[in-house]
Amino acid sequence: MEGHENNGFVGDSPSIPGQFRWSKPMEKDVAVHSNVSGDRRDSRSGDSVVTQTVTSSTASLDNEDSEAAKGRDQWGKGIEFLMSCIAMSVGLGNVWRFPFIALQNGGGAFVIPYIIVLLLVGKPVYYMEMIIGQFSSRGSVKVYDCAPAMRGVGYGQVLSIAIVSTYYASLMATTLKYLFESFQKILPWATCDDSWAGFCIPSGNAALHRPANGTIASNVTSVVQMSSSAELYYKRVVLKEIDSIDDGIGLPDWQLTLFLCLSWSIVLLILIKGVRSAGKVSYFLALFPYLVMGILLVRACTLPGAIDGIVYFLKPQWDKILDPKVWYAAVTQCFFSLSICFGNIIMYSSYNKFRHNVHRDATIVTTIDTFTSLLAGCTIFGILGHLAHVVGSKDVGSVVKSGAGLAFISYPEAIAKFDVVPQAFSVLFFLMLFVLGIGSNVAMTSCVMTVIRDQFPKVKNWHAATVIALCGVGLGSIYVTPGGQYILTLVDHFGASFIALVLAIAELITIGWIYGVDRLCKDVEFMLGVRPNLYWRLCWKWITPLMMAAILIYNLVTLEPLTYQGYVYPTIAYDFGWSIAAFGLLQLPIWGTYAILKQDGKNWTEKLMNAFRPSKNWGPIDANLNQEYKKFINED
């Protein structure tokens, strides 16, 4: 998953020392006072304001950035930024990843390390990326004008986010398949196909019957040995999954391909006018999932066994709280759930108004993201508790599948056992999943679009969106083949998770050490009039980078051969995966070398030093603000 107008809820920060207000064309100039330069007090207000005269001698940015500044989009209303960030950060990971990860790592006890990690990693990085994006009005690549030698971090992140967006859309295609099938009179995964006779247990109400005395009339042993119709439907009908990819991945499924095209078409329509059109849709993308989640939670709480499921989810397992695996899980979940260090947050905040209060928004989004994860966990496990009750199992964990299986096997199976209109709840659930996925995919696609338009300002939004959508359909068709899930797991591991961790550390070093926390704090003071306190400075410079480095080291030390449902990938698959990872990480030395060669300097040492200093045009992209910023920095 921006620029705020003063609307009482999410508006620009109040008038503060060091803040400038620029009047819109055809509007009366507002006299403002500043303690940066040439101030005078407006007699109409106690606010500090500055009168600024723009003359022909005003220093301008270079031609490229001047052109970008003139044509750069902004959010239509301030609250659109907040809604878009919520739609981006609150996604599928909150619904199907957090509940399972929490369950594996201590249940309610997992919440404690997660909140600690949120305060030491999630929130500081979210705020930092909002600051640097809004301050510079640059996308996730050009923002590294603050240290040109590190621009490869931005390019690597764009590559990673582009990879994620291709397979994310394939999950949306699967969700659409289930959504459309939910309108049938009988849910297709509730019953067994004739070809599954002998090893299939129907997931619908007819699967198990309750005698008058309330005991379960079923052979539990046979249930364990056999597969549910929901699982067989997902693997054999939807995915048409094969046992291995040794003989190839097969051809794309035509139905999933159509749904893939529909998913990308919706993303294209939302982004047809860039953030101006995306901002209008952000209200629905951000708020609708909460409406559905509320309905499902209320329904879940009325079902037999639901409370047992919620207690199972939240009950702390205190013996796990000191386990390093739990803390590793907390950091990775927080990292990927909030979408930090992928470039999305920098991109969205780059469309903000310069004085927008990003501190408030960072606090709101990170808090809502955590609350949503807990809410989704209670909802999901309430339903799964009912499923365990129906099948006669006292262990809720026995009916839980991990990852996508939770969304496409466990939950559909639970819905199929509803006595009252299971179709309606199925529609609501998969519509919620689709909206959550679209919100995240819009942000990822916007990130790539912004990089393109920052580099080529004359390219229109719909041109960039169309090209990305076409490429997304082409590459995404790989994941809707019978072997698609094998490729998805491989690409996700090497092209997203591993690259993201390395580039995240590089980003934190760039901003916290090369650009410098002191310089960043001065930027915040110029932009918002408030200097970040000790908590932010310690996190940006020491705590967050060290925690992320520890996570990367732990990840490398505990590295195990990648498998998918017990299948060990052949050597050629590993070669392909490491090639993706290498291509992403090689962006660092490639663009670093390029930046050094392009720098002015009498010798190589001077060129090297200049490549790690902010470029001459670094600062606010508006020429007038840029001039005032340079005065502010020089006078400080």
C-alpha positions as CSV (number, residue, x, y, z in Angstrom):
1,M,0.0,0.0,0.0
2,E,-1.1,10.8,1.0
3,G,-0.8,14.6,0.7
4,H,-3.3,15.9,3.3
5,E,-5.5,18.9,3.1
6,N,-6.7,20.6,6.3
7,N,-9.9,18.8,6.8
8,G,-9.9,18.4,10.6
9,F,-9.1,14.7,10.6
10,V,-6.0,14.3,8.4
11,G,-4.7,17.7,7.5
12,D,-1.5,19.5,7.0
13,S,0.5,20.0,10.2
14,P,-0.4,23.3,12.0
15,S,1.6,26.4,11.5
16,I,4.9,25.9,13.2
17,P,8.3,27.7,13.3
18,G,10.2,27.0,10.2
19,Q,7.1,26.2,8.1
20,F,6.3,28.0,4.8
21,R,3.0,28.2,3.1
22,W,2.8,28.7,-0.6
23,S,-0.4,30.2,-2.0
24,K,-2.1,28.5,-4.9
25,P,-2.3,30.3,-8.3
26,M,-5.1,33.0,-8.4
27,E,-5.4,32.9,-4.6
28,K,-4.5,35.7,-2.3
29,D,-1.0,35.4,-0.9
30,V,-0.8,34.3,2.7
31,A,1.7,36.2,4.8
32,V,3.7,33.8,6.9
33,H,6.4,34.2,9.6
34,S,9.5,32.0,9.8
35,N,12.6,31.8,11.9
36,V,14.6,30.6,8.9
37,S,14.8,33.9,7.0
38,G,13.2,37.3,6.3
39,D,10.3,37.0,8.7
40,R,7.4,39.2,9.7
41,R,4.4,38.6,11.9
42,D,0.9,38.5,10.3
43,S,-1.4,40.7,12.4
44,R,-4.4,38.5,11.5
45,S,-3.0,35.5,13.3
46,G,-0.7,34.3,16.1
47,D,0.7,31.8,13.7
48,S,4.2,32.2,12.4
49,V,4.3,33.0,8.8
50,V,6.7,34.1,6.1
51,T,6.4,36.4,3.2
52,Q,8.6,35.2,0.4
53,T,9.3,37.1,-2.8
54,V,10.2,35.0,-5.8
55,T,12.5,36.7,-8.2
56,S,14.2,35.9,-11.4
57,S,17.4,35.3,-9.4
58,T,15.8,32.3,-7.6
59,A,18.0,29.3,-7.9
60,S,16.4,26.5,-9.9
61,L,16.9,22.8,-9.9
62,D,18.4,21.1,-12.9
63,N,16.2,20.8,-16.0
64,E,15.2,17.2,-15.4
65,D,14.0,17.8,-11.8
66,S,12.4,21.1,-12.8
67,E,10.3,19.3,-15.4
68,A,9.4,16.5,-12.9
69,A,8.4,19.1,-10.3
70,K,6.0,20.8,-12.7
71,G,4.2,17.7,-13.8
72,R,4.4,15.7,-10.6
73,D,1.0,14.4,-9.3
74,Q,-0.3,15.1,-5.8
75,W,-3.0,13.5,-3.7
76,G,-6.4,15.1,-4.3
77,K,-7.1,15.2,-0.5
78,G,-4.9,14.6,2.5
79,I,-6.9,11.6,3.8
80,E,-6.3,9.8,0.5
81,F,-2.6,9.3,1.5
82,L,-3.6,7.7,4.8
83,M,-6.2,5.5,3.2
84,S,-3.8,4.4,0.5
85,C,-1.1,3.5,3.1
86,I,-3.7,1.4,5.0
87,A,-4.8,-0.3,1.8
88,M,-1.1,-1.0,1.0
89,S,0.1,-2.2,4.4
90,V,-3.0,-4.1,5.4
91,G,-3.0,-7.0,2.9
92,L,-3.1,-10.8,2.6
93,G,-0.3,-11.2,5.1
94,N,-2.5,-9.9,7.8
95,V,-5.2,-12.4,7.0
96,W,-3.5,-15.6,6.3
97,R,0.2,-15.2,7.4
98,F,0.0,-13.4,10.7
99,P,-2.5,-15.9,12.3
100,F,-0.5,-18.9,11.3
101,I,2.9,-17.4,12.2
102,A,1.5,-16.3,15.6
103,L,0.1,-19.8,16.2
104,Q,3.5,-21.4,15.4
105,N,5.4,-19.0,17.7
106,G,3.6,-18.9,21.0
107,G,0.1,-17.7,20.2
108,G,-0.7,-14.8,22.5
109,A,3.0,-14.7,23.7
110,F,4.0,-13.9,20.1
111,V,2.2,-10.5,20.4
112,I,4.8,-9.3,22.9
113,P,7.9,-9.6,20.7
114,Y,5.8,-8.5,17.7
115,I,4.9,-5.2,19.4
116,I,8.5,-4.7,20.6
117,V,9.7,-5.3,17.0
118,L,7.0,-2.9,15.7
119,L,8.3,-0.2,18.0
120,L,12.0,-0.8,17.2
121,V,11.9,-1.7,13.5
122,G,8.4,-1.2,11.9
123,K,7.4,2.2,13.1
124,P,10.9,3.9,12.8
125,V,11.5,2.6,9.3
126,Y,7.9,3.5,8.2
127,Y,8.4,7.1,9.6
128,M,11.8,7.4,8.0
129,E,10.6,6.4,4.6
130,M,7.7,8.7,4.8
131,I,10.0,11.6,5.7
132,I,12.6,11.0,2.9
133,G,9.8,10.5,0.3
134,Q,7.8,13.6,1.2
135,F,10.9,15.7,1.7
136,S,12.4,15.0,-1.7
137,S,9.2,14.4,-3.7
138,R,11.2,11.6,-5.5
139,G,10.3,8.0,-6.1
140,S,12.2,5.0,-4.7
141,V,15.1,5.3,-7.1
142,K,15.7,9.1,-7.4
143,V,15.4,9.5,-3.7
144,Y,18.9,8.2,-3.6
145,D,20.1,11.5,-4.9
146,C,20.9,11.9,-1.2
147,A,23.8,9.4,-1.8
148,P,24.1,8.8,-5.6
149,A,26.4,5.8,-5.1
150,M,23.6,3.9,-3.4
151,R,21.0,4.3,-6.1
152,G,21.3,0.6,-6.8
153,V,19.3,0.0,-3.6
154,G,16.4,1.7,-5.3
155,Y,16.7,-0.3,-8.5
156,G,17.1,-3.5,-6.6
157,Q,13.9,-2.7,-4.6
158,V,12.0,-1.9,-7.8
159,L,13.1,-5.3,-9.2
160,S,12.0,-7.1,-6.1
161,I,8.6,-5.3,-5.9
162,A,8.0,-6.0,-9.6
163,I,8.6,-9.7,-9.0
164,V,6.3,-9.7,-6.1
165,S,3.5,-7.9,-8.0
166,T,3.6,-10.6,-10.8
167,Y,2.8,-13.5,-8.4
168,Y,0.6,-11.4,-6.1
169,A,-1.7,-10.9,-9.1
170,S,-1.8,-14.7,-9.6
171,L,-3.1,-15.1,-6.0
172,M,-5.8,-12.5,-6.9
173,A,-6.7,-14.7,-9.9
174,T,-7.2,-17.7,-7.6
175,T,-9.3,-15.5,-5.2
176,L,-11.5,-14.4,-8.1
177,K,-12.0,-18.0,-9.1
178,Y,-13.3,-18.8,-5.6
179,L,-15.3,-15.7,-5.5
180,F,-17.2,-16.6,-8.7
181,E,-17.6,-20.2,-7.7
182,S,-19.2,-19.0,-4.4
183,F,-22.3,-18.0,-6.3
184,Q,-23.2,-21.6,-7.1
185,K,-26.2,-23.2,-5.4
186,I,-23.8,-25.7,-3.8
187,L,-20.3,-24.7,-3.0
188,P,-18.1,-26.8,-5.4
189,W,-15.5,-27.6,-2.7
190,A,-18.2,-28.9,-0.3
191,T,-18.7,-32.2,-2.2
192,C,-16.4,-34.9,-3.6
193,D,-16.0,-35.4,-7.3
194,D,-16.7,-39.0,-8.5
195,S,-13.1,-39.4,-9.5
196,W,-12.0,-38.9,-5.8
197,A,-14.1,-41.8,-4.5
198,G,-12.3,-43.8,-1.9
199,F,-10.0,-41.0,-0.6
200,C,-12.2,-37.9,-0.3
201,I,-14.2,-36.7,2.7
202,P,-16.9,-34.1,1.8
203,S,-16.3,-30.8,3.4
204,G,-20.0,-29.9,3.4
205,N,-22.6,-30.5,6.1
206,A,-23.2,-34.0,4.8
207,A,-19.7,-35.1,5.6
208,L,-20.3,-35.9,9.2
209,H,-23.6,-36.5,11.0
210,R,-24.3,-35.9,14.6
211,P,-26.4,-38.5,16.4
212,A,-28.9,-37.5,19.0
213,N,-26.4,-37.9,21.8
214,G,-24.1,-35.3,20.3
215,T,-21.1,-37.6,19.5
216,I,-19.5,-37.6,16.1
217,A,-20.4,-40.5,13.9
218,S,-17.3,-40.7,11.9
219,N,-14.1,-42.7,11.6
220,V,-11.5,-40.2,12.8
221,T,-8.7,-42.5,11.5
222,S,-10.1,-42.4,8.0
223,V,-10.5,-38.6,8.1
224,V,-6.8,-38.3,9.0
225,Q,-5.7,-40.7,6.3
226,M,-7.9,-39.1,3.6
227,S,-8.2,-35.6,2.2
228,S,-11.1,-33.2,2.4
229,S,-13.0,-32.2,-0.7
230,A,-11.8,-28.6,-0.1
231,E,-8.2,-29.6,-0.3
232,L,-8.7,-31.7,-3.3
233,Y,-10.7,-29.0,-5.0
234,Y,-7.9,-26.5,-4.5
235,K,-5.1,-28.7,-5.7
236,R,-6.8,-30.7,-8.4
237,V,-9.5,-28.4,-9.8
238,V,-8.2,-24.9,-9.2
239,L,-4.4,-25.4,-9.4
240,K,-4.4,-28.7,-11.3
241,E,-1.2,-29.2,-9.4
242,I,1.4,-31.7,-10.5
243,D,3.7,-33.8,-8.2
244,S,6.9,-32.3,-9.5
245,I,8.3,-29.9,-12.1
246,D,11.0,-32.3,-13.3
247,D,9.1,-32.6,-16.7
248,G,8.1,-29.0,-16.9
249,I,5.5,-26.7,-15.4
250,G,2.7,-27.3,-18.0
251,L,0.5,-24.8,-19.8
252,P,-1.5,-21.9,-18.1
253,D,-5.0,-22.7,-17.0
254,W,-7.4,-20.7,-19.2
255,Q,-9.8,-19.8,-16.4
256,L,-7.1,-18.6,-14.1
257,T,-5.5,-16.7,-17.0
258,L,-8.8,-14.9,-17.6
259,F,-9.0,-14.0,-13.9
260,L,-5.4,-12.9,-14.0
261,C,-6.3,-10.5,-16.9
262,L,-9.3,-9.3,-14.9
263,S,-7.1,-8.6,-11.9
264,W,-4.6,-6.6,-13.8
265,S,-7.4,-4.8,-15.7
266,I,-8.8,-3.6,-12.3
267,V,-5.3,-2.4,-11.3
268,L,-4.9,-0.6,-14.6
269,L,-8.3,1.2,-14.2
270,I,-7.4,2.3,-10.7
271,L,-4.1,3.7,-11.8
272,I,-5.3,5.2,-15.2
273,K,-4.6,8.7,-13.8
274,G,-2.0,7.8,-11.3
275,V,-2.4,8.8,-7.7
276,R,-5.3,11.1,-8.6
277,S,-7.5,8.1,-9.6
278,A,-5.9,5.7,-7.0
279,G,-6.7,8.1,-4.2
280,K,-10.4,8.2,-5.0
281,V,-10.5,4.4,-4.8
282,S,-8.4,4.2,-1.6
283,Y,-11.4,4.8,0.6
284,F,-13.1,1.6,-0.5
285,L,-9.9,-0.4,-0.6
286,A,-9.0,0.6,2.9
287,L,-12.4,0.5,4.7
288,F,-14.4,-2.3,3.0
289,P,-12.2,-5.2,4.4
290,Y,-13.0,-4.0,7.9
291,L,-16.7,-4.1,7.2
292,V,-16.5,-7.7,6.0
293,M,-14.1,-8.7,8.8
294,G,-16.5,-7.3,11.3
295,I,-19.4,-9.3,9.8
296,L,-17.3,-12.5,9.7
297,L,-16.2,-12.0,13.3
298,V,-19.7,-11.5,14.6
299,R,-20.8,-14.6,12.7
300,A,-17.8,-16.6,14.0
301,C,-18.6,-15.8,17.6
302,T,-22.1,-17.2,17.2
303,L,-20.8,-20.6,16.1
304,P,-20.2,-23.6,18.4
305,G,-16.5,-24.0,19.1
306,A,-15.6,-20.5,17.9
307,I,-14.5,-19.3,21.4
308,D,-12.2,-22.4,21.7
309,G,-10.6,-21.4,18.4
310,I,-10.0,-17.8,19.5
311,V,-8.6,-18.9,22.9
312,Y,-6.4,-21.4,21.1
313,F,-5.0,-18.5,19.0
314,L,-4.5,-16.0,21.8
315,K,-3.4,-18.3,24.6
316,P,0.2,-17.5,25.4
317,Q,2.9,-20.2,25.3
318,W,5.4,-18.5,27.5
319,D,8.1,-21.1,27.0
320,K,8.6,-19.8,23.4
321,I,9.0,-16.1,24.2
322,L,12.8,-16.5,24.6
323,D,13.2,-18.6,21.5
324,P,15.2,-16.8,18.8
325,K,13.0,-18.3,16.1
326,V,10.0,-16.4,17.6
327,W,11.9,-13.1,17.4
328,Y,13.0,-13.9,13.9
329,A,9.4,-14.6,12.9
330,A,8.3,-11.3,14.6
331,V,10.8,-9.2,12.6
332,T,10.0,-10.8,9.3
333,Q,6.3,-10.6,9.8
334,C,6.5,-7.0,10.8
335,F,8.9,-6.3,7.9
336,F,6.7,-7.8,5.2
337,S,3.3,-6.9,6.7
338,L,4.1,-3.2,6.7
339,S,5.9,-3.3,3.3
340,I,8.9,-1.4,4.7
341,C,12.1,-1.1,2.6
342,F,10.3,-2.0,-0.7
343,G,10.0,1.5,-1.9
344,N,6.2,1.7,-1.7
345,I,6.1,4.0,1.3
346,I,8.7,6.4,-0.2
347,M,6.7,6.4,-3.4
348,Y,3.3,7.2,-1.8
349,S,4.7,9.9,0.5
350,S,6.5,11.5,-2.5
351,Y,3.1,12.7,-3.7
352,N,2.4,14.5,-0.4
353,K,2.3,18.2,0.2
354,F,5.6,19.3,1.7
355,R,4.3,20.2,5.2
356,H,2.1,17.1,5.7
357,N,2.3,15.6,9.2
358,V,3.7,12.2,8.3
359,H,4.6,11.4,12.0
360,R,0.9,11.1,12.8
361,D,0.2,8.9,9.7
362,A,3.1,6.6,10.4
363,T,1.7,6.1,13.9
364,I,-1.8,5.5,12.7
365,V,-0.9,3.0,9.9
366,T,1.5,0.9,12.0
367,T,-1.0,0.7,14.8
368,I,-3.9,-0.2,12.5
369,D,-1.8,-2.8,10.8
370,T,-1.2,-4.6,14.1
371,F,-4.8,-4.3,15.2
372,T,-5.9,-5.7,11.9
373,S,-3.6,-8.7,12.2
374,L,-5.1,-9.5,15.7
375,L,-8.6,-8.9,14.4
376,A,-8.1,-11.2,11.4
377,G,-6.5,-13.8,13.7
378,C,-9.5,-13.9,16.0
379,T,-11.9,-14.0,13.0
380,I,-10.0,-16.8,11.2
381,F,-9.5,-19.0,14.3
382,G,-13.1,-18.4,15.4
383,I,-14.2,-20.0,12.2
384,L,-11.5,-22.8,12.4
385,G,-12.6,-23.5,16.0
386,H,-16.0,-24.2,14.7
387,L,-14.5,-26.5,12.0
388,A,-12.6,-28.4,14.7
389,H,-15.8,-28.7,16.7
390,V,-17.7,-30.1,13.7
391,V,-15.1,-32.7,12.8
392,G,-14.7,-33.7,16.5
393,S,-11.1,-32.6,17.0
394,K,-10.0,-31.0,20.3
395,D,-6.9,-29.7,18.6
396,V,-7.7,-26.6,16.5
397,G,-4.2,-26.7,15.0
398,S,-5.0,-30.0,13.3
399,V,-7.4,-28.3,10.9
400,V,-5.1,-25.4,10.1
401,K,-3.2,-25.2,6.8
402,S,-0.3,-22.8,6.4
403,G,0.0,-19.9,3.9
404,A,-2.3,-19.9,1.0
405,G,-3.8,-23.2,2.2
406,L,-5.3,-21.3,5.1
407,A,-7.3,-19.1,2.7
408,F,-8.1,-21.6,0.1
409,I,-8.5,-24.9,2.0
410,S,-9.1,-24.4,5.8
411,Y,-11.4,-21.5,5.6
412,P,-13.5,-22.6,2.6
413,E,-13.9,-26.0,4.3
414,A,-15.2,-24.2,7.5
415,I,-17.6,-22.1,5.4
416,A,-18.9,-25.2,3.7
417,K,-20.1,-26.5,7.0
418,F,-22.2,-23.4,7.8
419,D,-25.9,-24.2,8.2
420,V,-27.1,-20.8,7.0
421,V,-26.2,-19.4,3.5
422,P,-22.6,-20.5,3.3
423,Q,-22.5,-19.0,-0.1
424,A,-23.0,-15.4,1.3
425,F,-20.1,-15.8,3.7
426,S,-17.9,-17.3,1.1
427,V,-18.6,-14.3,-1.2
428,L,-17.8,-11.9,1.6
429,F,-14.6,-13.6,2.5
430,F,-13.2,-13.9,-1.0
431,L,-14.3,-10.4,-1.9
432,M,-12.5,-9.1,1.2
433,L,-9.3,-11.1,0.2
434,F,-9.5,-9.7,-3.3
435,V,-9.9,-6.1,-2.1
436,L,-7.0,-6.5,0.3
437,G,-4.9,-7.9,-2.5
438,I,-5.8,-5.2,-5.0
439,G,-4.9,-2.5,-2.5
440,S,-1.4,-4.0,-2.1
441,N,-0.9,-4.6,-5.8
442,V,-1.9,-1.0,-6.7
443,A,0.8,0.2,-4.4
444,M,3.4,-2.1,-5.9
445,T,2.4,-1.2,-9.4
446,S,2.5,2.5,-8.5
447,C,6.0,2.1,-7.2
448,V,7.2,0.8,-10.6
449,M,5.2,3.5,-12.4
450,T,6.7,6.3,-10.3
451,V,10.3,5.1,-11.1
452,I,9.4,5.1,-14.8
453,R,7.8,8.6,-14.7
454,D,10.5,10.1,-12.6
455,Q,13.0,9.0,-15.2
456,F,10.8,9.9,-18.2
457,P,8.4,12.7,-17.1
458,K,6.7,12.8,-20.5
459,V,5.4,9.3,-20.2
460,K,1.7,9.4,-19.2
461,N,0.3,7.5,-16.3
462,W,-1.9,5.3,-18.5
463,H,1.0,4.5,-20.8
464,A,3.1,3.2,-17.9
465,A,0.2,1.4,-16.2
466,T,-0.7,-0.4,-19.5
467,V,2.8,-1.6,-20.1
468,I,3.2,-2.9,-16.6
469,A,-0.2,-4.6,-16.7
470,L,0.7,-6.4,-20.0
471,C,4.0,-7.5,-18.6
472,G,2.2,-8.6,-15.4
473,V,-0.2,-10.8,-17.3
474,G,2.6,-12.3,-19.4
475,L,4.8,-13.1,-16.4
476,G,1.9,-14.0,-14.2
477,S,0.7,-16.7,-16.5
478,I,3.7,-18.7,-15.3
479,Y,2.1,-19.0,-11.9
480,V,-1.3,-20.2,-13.2
481,T,0.3,-23.4,-14.7
482,P,0.1,-26.8,-13.0
483,G,3.6,-26.2,-11.7
484,G,3.0,-22.5,-10.9
485,Q,3.2,-22.9,-7.1
486,Y,6.6,-24.4,-7.3
487,I,7.9,-21.4,-9.3
488,L,6.1,-19.0,-7.0
489,T,7.8,-20.5,-3.9
490,L,11.2,-20.4,-5.7
491,V,10.8,-16.8,-6.9
492,D,9.4,-15.6,-3.6
493,H,12.4,-17.0,-1.7
494,F,15.1,-15.7,-4.0
495,G,13.5,-12.7,-5.7
496,A,11.7,-11.2,-2.8
497,S,12.6,-12.4,0.7
498,F,16.3,-12.7,0.4
499,I,16.9,-9.6,-1.7
500,A,14.6,-7.5,0.4
501,L,16.5,-8.2,3.6
502,V,19.9,-7.3,2.1
503,L,18.6,-4.2,0.4
504,A,16.8,-3.1,3.6
505,I,20.0,-3.1,5.5
506,A,21.7,-1.2,2.6
507,E,18.8,1.4,2.8
508,L,19.1,1.8,6.5
509,I,22.9,2.3,6.3
510,T,22.5,4.8,3.4
511,I,20.0,7.0,5.3
512,G,21.2,6.5,8.8
513,W,25.0,6.5,8.3
514,I,25.9,7.8,4.8
515,Y,23.3,10.6,4.6
516,G,23.4,10.7,8.3
517,V,20.8,10.8,11.1
518,D,21.8,14.4,12.0
519,R,21.1,15.6,8.4
520,L,17.8,13.7,8.3
521,C,16.7,15.3,11.6
522,K,17.5,18.7,10.1
523,D,15.4,17.9,7.1
524,V,12.5,17.0,9.4
525,E,13.0,20.2,11.3
526,F,12.9,22.2,8.1
527,M,9.9,20.3,6.8
528,L,7.8,19.9,9.9
529,G,9.4,22.3,12.4
530,V,9.9,19.5,14.9
531,R,13.3,17.8,15.5
532,P,13.0,14.0,16.0
533,N,13.7,12.9,19.6
534,L,16.3,10.5,21.0
535,Y,14.0,7.4,20.4
536,W,13.9,8.0,16.6
537,R,17.6,8.9,16.4
538,L,18.7,5.7,18.2
539,C,16.4,3.5,16.2
540,W,17.5,5.0,12.8
541,K,21.2,4.8,13.5
542,W,21.7,1.8,15.8
543,I,18.8,-0.3,16.9
544,T,17.0,-1.0,13.6
545,P,20.1,-1.6,11.4
546,L,21.5,-3.9,14.0
547,M,18.3,-5.9,14.4
548,M,17.9,-6.3,10.6
549,A,21.6,-7.4,10.3
550,A,21.0,-9.9,13.0
551,I,18.0,-11.2,11.2
552,L,20.0,-11.6,7.9
553,I,22.8,-13.4,9.7
554,Y,20.3,-15.7,11.4
555,N,18.6,-16.4,8.1
556,L,21.9,-17.4,6.5
557,V,23.1,-19.5,9.4
558,T,19.8,-21.4,9.5
559,L,19.5,-21.7,5.7
560,E,18.0,-25.0,4.6
561,P,17.3,-26.5,1.2
562,L,14.2,-24.9,-0.3
563,T,11.3,-27.3,-0.6
564,Y,7.6,-27.2,-1.7
565,Q,5.4,-29.8,0.0
566,G,8.4,-32.1,0.4
567,Y,9.6,-31.6,-3.2
568,V,13.4,-30.8,-3.3
569,Y,14.2,-28.5,-6.2
570,P,16.7,-29.6,-8.8
571,T,20.0,-27.9,-9.3
572,I,18.8,-25.9,-12.3
573,A,16.0,-24.4,-10.2
574,Y,18.6,-23.3,-7.6
575,D,20.7,-21.8,-10.3
576,F,17.7,-19.9,-11.6
577,G,16.9,-18.6,-8.1
578,W,20.4,-17.5,-7.2
579,S,20.6,-15.8,-10.6
580,I,17.5,-13.7,-9.7
581,A,19.0,-12.8,-6.3
582,A,22.4,-12.0,-7.9
583,F,20.8,-9.7,-10.5
584,G,19.0,-7.8,-7.8
585,L,22.0,-7.4,-5.5
586,L,24.4,-6.6,-8.4
587,Q,22.4,-3.3,-8.8
588,L,24.4,-2.0,-5.9
589,P,27.9,-2.2,-7.4
590,I,26.7,-1.5,-10.9
591,W,25.0,1.8,-10.1
592,G,27.6,2.6,-7.5
593,T,30.3,2.4,-10.1
594,Y,28.2,4.4,-12.6
595,A,27.7,7.2,-9.9
596,I,31.4,7.4,-9.2
597,L,32.3,7.7,-12.9
598,K,29.7,10.5,-13.4
599,Q,30.9,12.6,-10.5
600,D,33.0,15.7,-10.8
601,G,36.4,15.6,-9.2
602,K,40.1,16.1,-9.9
603,N,41.0,12.6,-8.9
604,W,39.3,9.2,-8.1
605,T,39.3,9.9,-4.4
606,E,37.4,13.1,-4.9
607,K,35.0,11.4,-7.2
608,L,34.4,8.6,-4.7
609,M,33.8,11.0,-1.9
610,N,31.3,13.1,-4.0
611,A,29.4,9.9,-5.0
612,F,28.5,9.4,-1.3
613,R,27.4,13.1,-0.8
614,P,24.0,14.5,-1.7
615,S,23.8,15.7,-5.3
616,K,23.7,19.4,-6.0
617,N,20.0,19.4,-6.6
618,W,19.1,17.4,-3.5
619,G,16.3,18.7,-1.4
620,P,12.7,19.8,-1.9
621,I,11.9,19.4,-5.6
622,D,10.2,22.8,-5.6
623,A,12.8,25.4,-6.6
624,N,11.7,28.0,-4.1
625,L,11.7,25.5,-1.2
626,N,15.0,24.1,-2.4
627,Q,16.6,27.6,-2.2
628,E,15.3,28.1,1.3
629,Y,16.5,24.6,2.4
630,K,20.0,25.3,1.3
631,K,20.0,28.5,3.3
632,F,18.6,26.6,6.3
633,I,21.3,24.0,6.0
634,N,24.2,26.5,5.6
635,E,23.0,28.7,8.4
636,D,22.6,25.8,10.9
